[in-house]
Amino acid sequence: MKTKNSPFSANIFQIIWIKHFISNKSVNTFKFIDGVNFYKSRFSLFVNVGKNLTKGNTYKINNYNDYKNNTFIIYDVLPHLRKEPNNLPENIGVLKSIQYPGYLIHLDKFKNIDDYLLNTFSKNTRMKMRKFTKRLDECFEISTKMFFGNIDKTEYDRIFENFMTLLQKRYSEKAISYNNMHPSEWNFYKEVAYPLILEKKASLFVVYDKNKPIAITYNYHTEDSLIDAITVFDIDYSKFNIGYVNNLKILNWCFDNHLKILDFSKGYFDYKKRMCTLEYDFEYHIIFDKKSVISKLIAQAYYNFLEFKTHLRNKNIDVKFHEFTYRLKNKIQSTTKEQIEITKLEKLPDSKDLIKINIEKDLNYSFLNKYVYDFLYLVVKSYNEIELCKVNNDNDDETFIMSCDSLIQQIKFIN
């Protein structure tokens, strides 16, 4: 990622980040380093603008002495992008702490998406991927849209509203906090994405079921790469492996637009490891003045702090912490889970006992979506061919019937 090509060094990205996170601080540039601007955090410690909300930084050290007596921290440095060694001046030291794994696909190694799949996955896996995609298309009215260079503001606002709804749904299921959903970060993303999309430095890729977004990915762009920043899918469609389907559709767009890299960015997920051609590291670099005792002490203290965080992360303490904060915020109480019985029936109950319902129009029945979609995956029929009814009974249990042709399934929610 060349500095001039980086979306994170774009004026609009930095101006909006400064507005949201350091509005009371001034931005500093230094002659000894190219590619990064800084703000003063505390004492003589300077932190890169964008901090850990960038998805990658590169920099070059120059032979100037305006670093003296100061310490600098640069988050998310991507050493694999450096094509030549950074020869340091004699009195500059750099401590490097590996923080997160990163994953990317070198698209230019393959002719097209079929060539990529052939050289990356087994025959069995490729068949499964094709099955998931085909079934999703057969059961729903699926379409995709890449918003890149142009987007209607009303549609943009609607997508971001759905984006947060899907994230809340996803992480409520996981019962874990997600930092990008924190109001300070989310408000930043919502404001910065729109102008960056217009400048072709960011995009929103959306998978729709009819007019409903069911998968949304926010990306950053360089001249020849797409960087996945935040992605989410509707967990009601999990049976169709919507996460992989979404990634394949993005991958296809990248090939069609002749990009060289699809970067899944920081953080481990199984799908990233399976799909990537390169695993790399995100490093935090601490630059200090070797001749300054204070600078060396600050650098070493911060390095030790980062290494301790890495140690905790390796023991999954961060996951436990996010689970704890989720419970704290949502005040989860241990309750008896509702029992659900799913039964195959040979014939429909008497029609006088059935009340037809429409889960698209009546949101009170939206909790049935997952069960209906799982049923669709089983019967491989269009959503419009499914009939859903509520059984009219006098007991406390709620019972529903799904039917398509001769296949009938009963769902009973037992209180």
N, C-alpha and C positions, 0 to 999 in steps of 0.2 A: 504494500500500500504506500504509494508515494505521498509525501506530506501535502503537496499541492492538490492532490486528488482525493484526500481524505475528507469524508463528510464531517469528521470531528474537529477539523481545523477550519471548517467553513464559518464565516462570520456569523451567520444566523444561528448555527448550533451553539457557538460560544456565547453570543449575546443573550440568548434565551436561557442557557444554563446559568450564566452569571445572575440573571434576573431572579431565578428560582432559588439559588443556593448561596450566593455570596453578594447580594445586592449592596451590602454595606462595606465591601472591600474593593480595592483597586486591583487591576490586572497589571502584571509586570512582564516585560520581555527582557531577555538577556542576550548579549552578543555571543556569549560562549556556547550557546545552544540554539540550534535551528529545529523547528517543527513543533515546539511546545511553548505555550504561554503559561504563566504561573500566577497564583495569588498567595499572599503571605498568610499562613495558617496560625502559627504561634512561634514565639521566640524568633529564631532565624531559620525556620523551616518553611519552604515554599512548596506548594502542591500544584500539580498540573490542572489547568482549567478543564473541566469535564470529569475529573477525578475517575471514579470507577464506572461511570455511565457511558464511557466510550467502549468501543469493541475492538480497540487496538491502536497503539501509538508507535511511531518510529521517530527517531531524532538523530541529529548529528552534532558532535562536539567540535567547537572551533577554538582556536588558540587566542582567546581573550581572557582577561583576569577579573571580569565582573562577577565571578562566582565567589570571590574571596569571603571567608568567614560565614558563609551560608551553606545550608543543606537543602537538597531538592529531592522530592519524591515524585516519580512518574509511574502512574498506574497503567496496567494493561500494555506493557511493552511486548512487541512481537519480534523476537530475535530471528525467527525463520525468514523474515522479510528482508533482513540486512544482507545485501549482496557484497559488501566490502567491509573489512574490519574498521571499527571506530577507534582510531589511534588517539589515545587520551594524552593530553598535556601532562607533564611530569607531576604536577601538584594536585591533579584531580583523581579522586578515587570513586569507584562504583561498587556498591553491594547489590547483589541480585537475588531476589527471593522468588522462587517458583510458587505461584498461587493456584492457578486453575489449568486444567487441560483444555485444549481446543481441538476442533475437528473440521476438516474441510475436504471438498472433492475437487481434484484437478480435472476440470471438464475437458481441457484441451488434450487430454490423453485418449479421448474417445471420439468416435465419429458422430455419434448421436446417442439418444437415450437407450435405444436397444443394444447398442454396443457396450454402453456402460453397464446395463443390467446383466448382459451375458458374461462380462468379465468380473463382475462383483459378487453375484449371487448364484447359488446352486439352481439347478433346473426346478427342483421342488419349490424353492422360495420364489422364483420367478412366476411359477404357476399360481402360487397363493396370492402374490401381488396383483396379477392380472384378474384373479377371481374376485378379490376385494373391490377393485376398481369397477369391474363389470357389474357386479351385484349392486353396488351403490348407484350406478347409472341406470340400472334396470328398475330399481325400487323407487327412486326419487327423481325429481326434475333438477338434475345437477348442472350447474354452470360455474364458470370461474371468471374472475376479473382481476387484472393487475392494474392498480392505480399508480401510474408512474409518469410524471410530467403534467398530469391534469387530473383534477378530481373536483366534483361539485361539493361545495362546503356543507350543504344539507346532508348529502350522502356520507361525507366524511364524519360529521357529528354522529350520524346514525350508526356508522360502523364502529366508532369508538365507544358508543354506548353499549352496543352488542359485545364488543371486545371485553369490556369490564364485566358484563354479565356472565360471559363464558368463563372468564378467569375466576370469578367468584364461585361459580358452579364447580369448576375443575378442582380448585384448591379446598373447597368445602368437603368434597369427596375425599381428598387426601388428608384433610384435617391438618393443614400445615400453612404457615404464613409464607407469603411470596413478596419479596421486597419491592418488585415493580408495581405492586398494587397499593403500596403506601401512597397516601395522597400527594406528598411532596414530589415523589418520582412520577406518579401517574399524570399529575397536572403538567409536569415538564414535558413528558412524552406527547401528551395531547396537544400542547401548544407548538412544539418543535416539528412534529411530523408533517403538518400541513405545508408550511413554506418549503421544507426540504423535499417533499414530493413534487412541488411545482418546479424546483430547481433540479430535479432528477438526481437528488442525493439520497433519497429514501423512497420507499414504496409501501403500499398495502396490497397484499395478495389475499383475495377473499374467495372462498368456496361457498356457493349459495345452494340451498335447497329451495327451489322457487325463488322467493324474494328474501329468504331468511339466511343470514350468514351462519354457517355451521363450522367453519374453520377460518381463522384470521392469522396472518403472519405480517408483522411489521419488520421491514428490512432496511438496511442502509446499503448505499451503492457507491462503488468507485467506478472508474472508467471501464474496468473489465471484470468486476466481481460483484456478487450479491452477498450481503452479510445478514444472516438471520438474527434479529435482535430479540423479538418476543413472538412466540407462537402459541396458539391455543386452539382446541377443537371442542365441539359439543360432545360431552361424554355419553349422551344418549345414543350416539352413532358408533359407539366403541366396537360393537360387534363387526362392523365393516372395516375395522382397522383404519379409521379415518385419518389418523396421524400419518401413517405411511402413504396413504392415497394423496394427502395434501402435499407431502414432500415430493412425491413423484410428479405431481402437476407443476410444482415450482421448478423442479429439475428440468422438466420438458420446456418450460418457458425460458429457462437459462440457455438451453441448447438452441432453441429457436432464435434467441437474440444474441447468439455467438459470444456469450460470456466465457471467461476462462476459469473462474473459480466460483463455487457455491460454498460459502463459509458458514458452518453451523455455530461458530463462535464458542464462547466459554461455557464450561459446565459439562459434566458427564451425563449422558443418557445413552441407553443401549442402542437406540436407532442411529445415533451419531457415529458410534464406534463401528456399527455394521455397515453404514453407508459411506464412510469416509475413505479417502485414499492417503490422507496424511493426518497424523496426530501430532500436535505441537503444544507448546507451553505458553501461558500468559505469565509474564514476569513483572514484578514491581522493582523498579530500579531506584536506588538511593545514591545520589551523587553528592559528594562532599569535598571539602577543602582539606587536603592531607596536612597542611601546615597549621590548621586551626584545631586546638584541643576541643573547643566547644562543638565545632562542626562534626568532628569525629565521634564525640560522645553521643550527640543527637542521632547521627547516622546509625551507630551501633545499637542504640536503644530501640530505634524504630525497626531496624532489621530483626532484632530479637523478638519484638512484638509480632511482626509478620510471620516469623518462623513458628512462633507459639500458636498463632491462628491456624497455620497449615497443619501443625501437629494435632490440634483439636478437630480440624476438618477431616483428617485422615482417620480419626476415630469416630466419625459421624456425630460429633457433639453438636455441629451446626444444625443437623437435621433434627436432633432432639430439642435443640433450642427453639427452632421454628415451630415444632409441634407444641412446645410449651407456651410460646407466645400466642399461638392460635387459640389454644384452650383458654388462655388468660383473657384474650380479647372477646372471645365468643361465649365465655362462661359455660363451656360444655359440661353437662351433668350426665352421670351414668344413668341411663334409662333402659328399660327392657325393650329390645328391638321388636318391631312389628314383624310377625311371621307372615311369610308369603308362600302360598301353595300354587304351583303351576301344573295343570293337569290337561292331558289330551282327552278330548271327548269324542265319542263315536257319532253323536248327533246333537243338534241344537236343542236347547230347552224349548218349552212351549213359547210361542211368540208373544203370548199375552203377558208373559213374565219378563219380557225384554224391553228395554228402553234404549233406542239408538242414541248414540252420543257422537259428537264431533270434537276431537281434541284440538283441532286447529282453531276452532272458533270459541270454544269454551276453555279458558285457561285454568279453570278449577280442576280439569282433568289432565293437566300437563305432566303430572307425575307418572302418567301411563306411557309417555312417549318412549322411554327405553324399552318397555315390554313389547310395545307395538313394533318398534324397529327391529328388535331381536326376532320377533315372529316373521317380519318381512324378510329378514336374512334367511330364515328357514324355508319359506315358501317361494322365494325369488319371484315376487309379483310386484306390480306397481302399487304404490301407496293407495291409489284411488280404488283398488280392487278389494281392499280390506274393509270388512264391516265390523264395527266395534259397538258393543251393547253393554248396558249395565243391567244386572239381574235385579229385578224388583222383589226384594224379600223383606221380611220383618225382623230378621236378626241384626246384630250389631256389625257383622262382617260385611265388607264390601266385596262384591263379586262381579267380575267383568268377563265377557265372552268375546274372543277375536275369532273371526272365521274368514276363510278364503277357499272357494271351491269346496272340496270335501274335508279340508283340514280345519279342525276346530280346537281352540285352546281356551282353557278357563284359568283366570287369575283370581285368586281369593286372598284378600288382605284380612288376616285374623287378628282381632284386637285382644 
